[in-house]
Amino acid sequence: MTVSDGRELDEACPSFYGYIALPDTDHDKDDLSNSGSAAAAATDCAKLPACLGFNANGWMKSSVAPLRTVTSICFYTKIPGATTMTTGDRVKSALARVSSRNGANLSVRCE
């Protein structure tokens, strides 16, 4: 999938476990706090039940609607129930990215 500036989604929006990345998207207002970066916000938001998402600038949000188009900004919405990642989850997540890029059907059992 490419975004408005021609980059692939993985290049435009780094992936964070437990969140859905939305390229060229942001949500105004409903700020909880700023964690300083998207990576820090992903970690901090996972710990806060009131946090439902964050943007690429590290602003954690208490609401994720309505969304608006903002070129070159990524917005991340929390996937309910996905707050921690085990080593097996990291492997499955990496394989899923490879599978989706190459059209392959890869499966793995991680315990």
Backbone bond lengths (Angstrom), bond angles and torsions (degrees), N, CA, C in turn:
res aa  C-N    CA-C-N  psi(-1)  N-CA   C-N-CA  omega(-1)  CA-C   N-CA-C  phi
1 M - - - 1.452 - - 1.525 108.47 -
2 T 1.326 115.92 131.75 1.458 119.73 177.19 1.522 109.80 -106.13
3 V 1.320 115.79 153.27 1.461 121.55 179.34 1.519 108.91 -104.35
4 S 1.313 117.27 -179.43 1.460 122.56 -170.67 1.524 114.25 -56.61
5 D 1.322 118.05 -30.68 1.467 119.25 -178.75 1.527 112.62 -93.85
6 G 1.335 117.59 10.21 1.454 122.14 175.44 1.513 115.63 90.82
7 R 1.331 118.31 -6.89 1.461 120.75 178.86 1.520 110.23 -77.57
8 E 1.324 115.46 154.83 1.453 120.77 172.98 1.526 108.69 -71.19
9 L 1.328 117.07 153.99 1.463 121.82 -177.79 1.525 111.80 -54.67
10 D 1.346 118.47 -44.16 1.469 121.35 -179.36 1.520 112.19 -61.27
11 E 1.332 117.62 -32.09 1.462 121.20 178.56 1.522 110.66 -77.84
12 A 1.319 116.60 -38.92 1.464 121.43 -176.51 1.519 111.90 -75.17
13 C 1.309 117.14 -42.36 1.465 122.51 -176.64 1.527 109.43 -127.53
14 P 1.315 117.81 105.15 1.467 119.06 175.39 1.525 109.48 -56.81
15 S 1.323 116.81 144.93 1.459 119.23 -179.68 1.523 110.39 -88.72
16 F 1.324 114.48 144.13 1.458 122.29 176.17 1.518 107.35 -130.47
17 Y 1.334 116.35 128.44 1.451 120.63 -179.59 1.527 110.25 -58.25
18 G 1.337 115.04 134.50 1.458 120.65 177.65 1.513 114.43 92.31
19 Y 1.342 116.75 3.15 1.465 120.73 -177.37 1.521 111.02 -135.35
20 I 1.312 115.41 148.03 1.458 122.43 172.65 1.519 107.14 -98.75
21 A 1.334 116.63 124.80 1.465 122.05 -179.67 1.525 110.22 -87.38
22 L 1.319 115.95 130.66 1.458 122.30 177.44 1.527 108.23 -119.00
23 P 1.335 117.67 106.98 1.466 119.74 -178.75 1.521 111.70 -71.71
24 D 1.320 115.77 153.05 1.470 122.24 176.56 1.525 112.00 54.42
25 T 1.323 116.04 40.29 1.467 121.57 -174.51 1.523 109.99 -141.19
26 D 1.337 115.93 147.36 1.462 120.98 173.52 1.522 108.96 -153.38
27 H 1.317 115.72 168.16 1.465 122.98 176.23 1.522 107.45 -128.24
28 D 1.323 116.04 126.16 1.463 121.16 178.40 1.522 110.72 -80.77
29 K 1.305 115.27 148.73 1.474 123.84 173.98 1.521 112.28 66.23
30 D 1.311 116.49 -164.00 1.468 124.68 -179.91 1.529 113.00 54.71
31 D 1.352 116.67 33.12 1.461 121.31 -179.89 1.529 111.07 -73.65
32 L 1.321 116.08 132.52 1.463 121.44 172.26 1.522 109.31 -90.29
33 S 1.328 115.97 -52.52 1.467 122.81 176.78 1.516 108.28 -172.96
34 N 1.329 115.86 171.17 1.458 120.93 177.97 1.521 108.97 -110.23
35 S 1.318 115.60 125.91 1.464 121.68 -179.51 1.525 112.48 -90.67
36 G 1.317 117.65 -5.70 1.455 121.18 177.04 1.513 115.42 97.96
37 S 1.320 117.45 -27.39 1.464 121.34 178.74 1.523 108.89 -157.72
38 A 1.327 115.76 164.24 1.461 119.72 177.51 1.528 110.55 -64.15
39 A 1.326 117.24 -40.72 1.468 120.36 -179.63 1.529 111.68 -62.00
40 A 1.319 116.64 -43.65 1.468 120.28 178.26 1.522 110.58 -67.34
41 A 1.329 117.16 -38.56 1.466 120.86 179.16 1.523 111.04 -64.68
42 A 1.329 117.71 -36.94 1.467 120.68 178.31 1.524 110.32 -60.39
43 T 1.313 116.61 -43.63 1.465 121.40 178.89 1.523 111.26 -68.36
44 D 1.328 116.74 -47.33 1.467 121.19 -177.65 1.525 111.90 -66.68
45 C 1.322 116.81 -42.06 1.466 121.43 -177.94 1.532 110.98 -63.39
46 A 1.330 116.59 -36.85 1.465 120.56 179.55 1.523 111.99 -60.86
47 K 1.325 117.07 -26.13 1.463 122.22 -178.26 1.524 113.35 -88.46
48 L 1.329 117.04 -12.43 1.468 121.52 -175.63 1.525 111.65 -109.98
49 P 1.323 118.26 111.55 1.460 119.66 178.09 1.531 113.04 -57.55
50 A 1.332 117.84 -31.34 1.468 121.04 -179.05 1.524 112.56 -73.21
51 C 1.321 117.75 -16.77 1.464 121.44 -178.62 1.526 109.71 -84.01
52 L 1.326 115.40 122.45 1.463 120.75 -179.83 1.521 112.75 -108.59
53 G 1.340 116.59 -7.78 1.457 119.94 179.30 1.509 110.64 176.55
54 F 1.325 115.38 -179.01 1.466 121.28 179.34 1.521 108.99 -159.18
55 N 1.338 115.22 163.68 1.459 118.46 177.21 1.529 110.88 -108.80
56 A 1.322 115.38 175.24 1.463 121.31 -176.43 1.520 112.84 -63.05
57 N 1.319 117.43 -18.94 1.462 121.62 179.07 1.523 112.77 -87.99
58 G 1.339 117.24 2.33 1.457 121.12 176.35 1.515 115.71 91.45
59 W 1.342 117.87 4.61 1.471 120.31 179.55 1.520 109.94 -79.63
60 M 1.335 116.23 116.59 1.462 121.64 176.37 1.523 108.46 -83.20
61 K 1.347 115.55 143.06 1.460 121.40 -172.76 1.529 111.88 -122.97
62 S 1.340 114.50 143.17 1.469 120.13 176.67 1.524 111.52 -89.56
63 S 1.322 117.17 -6.75 1.459 122.95 176.28 1.521 107.89 -143.85
64 V 1.315 116.91 151.00 1.463 120.53 179.94 1.529 111.90 -120.29
65 A 1.300 116.86 18.27 1.464 121.18 178.45 1.521 108.45 -142.05
66 P 1.309 117.95 145.99 1.465 126.73 -2.88 1.526 110.88 -79.95
67 L 1.319 114.82 159.36 1.460 121.34 176.97 1.519 109.20 -102.52
68 R 1.335 115.57 154.58 1.461 119.52 176.90 1.520 109.12 -137.14
69 T 1.313 115.97 158.49 1.457 122.02 179.07 1.518 110.21 -78.92
70 V 1.326 116.35 126.49 1.461 123.59 175.81 1.530 106.47 -139.93
71 T 1.309 116.96 110.60 1.457 121.47 -177.20 1.528 111.45 -58.47
72 S 1.311 115.16 135.58 1.470 124.64 175.14 1.525 114.84 69.51
73 I 1.327 118.11 17.14 1.468 121.84 174.07 1.527 107.55 -116.33
74 C 1.309 116.31 138.93 1.462 121.24 175.88 1.522 108.65 -107.84
75 F 1.318 115.37 140.55 1.457 120.99 175.41 1.520 107.27 -119.72
76 Y 1.317 116.15 139.72 1.457 122.11 -176.71 1.521 109.85 -119.14
77 T 1.327 116.83 126.59 1.460 120.72 176.12 1.526 108.79 -106.12
78 K 1.315 115.09 137.71 1.466 121.47 -177.85 1.525 109.96 -71.39
79 I 1.320 115.56 136.41 1.459 121.67 172.98 1.526 106.34 -88.91
80 P 1.334 118.65 116.63 1.466 120.51 -177.61 1.530 111.87 -54.32
81 G 1.325 115.57 133.25 1.458 121.30 177.52 1.516 114.86 88.39
82 A 1.321 118.45 -12.73 1.471 121.55 -179.22 1.520 108.95 -98.28
83 T 1.325 117.29 90.74 1.465 119.74 -176.94 1.516 113.89 -118.30
84 T 1.327 118.14 -19.02 1.458 120.35 178.35 1.515 109.38 -133.27
85 M 1.310 116.33 159.64 1.452 120.97 -179.79 1.518 109.50 -130.08
86 T 1.320 115.98 125.65 1.457 120.85 176.16 1.524 108.98 -89.00
87 T 1.324 116.49 170.60 1.467 119.92 177.26 1.520 110.48 -59.37
88 G 1.311 117.14 -41.34 1.464 120.60 177.72 1.515 112.00 -61.03
89 D 1.324 117.02 -38.58 1.459 120.75 177.66 1.522 110.67 -63.79
90 R 1.327 117.30 -38.53 1.469 120.58 179.13 1.525 110.42 -62.54
91 V 1.326 116.68 -41.73 1.461 120.98 179.04 1.519 109.83 -64.69
92 K 1.330 117.26 -46.77 1.464 120.52 179.96 1.518 110.99 -62.52
93 S 1.323 117.59 -40.29 1.454 121.71 179.29 1.523 110.64 -63.40
94 A 1.323 117.40 -44.03 1.464 121.36 179.02 1.519 110.87 -64.43
95 L 1.333 117.23 -42.30 1.458 120.39 178.53 1.522 111.38 -65.08
96 A 1.312 117.23 -36.79 1.466 120.54 178.33 1.518 110.52 -63.36
97 R 1.346 117.62 -39.93 1.464 120.34 178.46 1.522 110.65 -65.03
98 V 1.344 116.97 -42.60 1.462 120.70 178.89 1.519 109.44 -64.44
99 S 1.317 116.52 -44.57 1.455 121.57 -179.51 1.517 111.53 -59.81
100 S 1.329 117.58 -45.98 1.461 120.38 -177.30 1.525 111.15 -69.19
101 R 1.321 118.10 -32.24 1.469 120.92 179.04 1.517 111.49 -71.04
102 N 1.334 117.12 -39.64 1.456 121.24 -172.96 1.520 113.64 -100.12
103 G 1.317 117.35 -2.28 1.454 120.41 -178.56 1.516 112.78 71.43
104 A 1.308 117.45 12.68 1.460 121.30 -178.66 1.521 110.25 -83.03
105 N 1.310 115.51 157.47 1.456 120.50 175.78 1.521 106.95 -108.42
106 L 1.313 116.86 91.88 1.455 122.08 -178.90 1.516 109.76 -102.54
107 S 1.314 115.96 140.85 1.458 118.79 174.19 1.519 107.99 -137.51
108 V 1.311 114.66 153.42 1.455 120.18 -179.62 1.518 108.12 -151.59
109 R 1.304 115.21 147.56 1.458 119.54 175.41 1.516 107.51 -107.99
110 C 1.303 116.05 115.04 1.462 121.46 -179.29 1.514 109.24 -115.68
111 E 1.302 115.49 129.14 1.458 119.29 178.71 1.498 110.14 -128.86
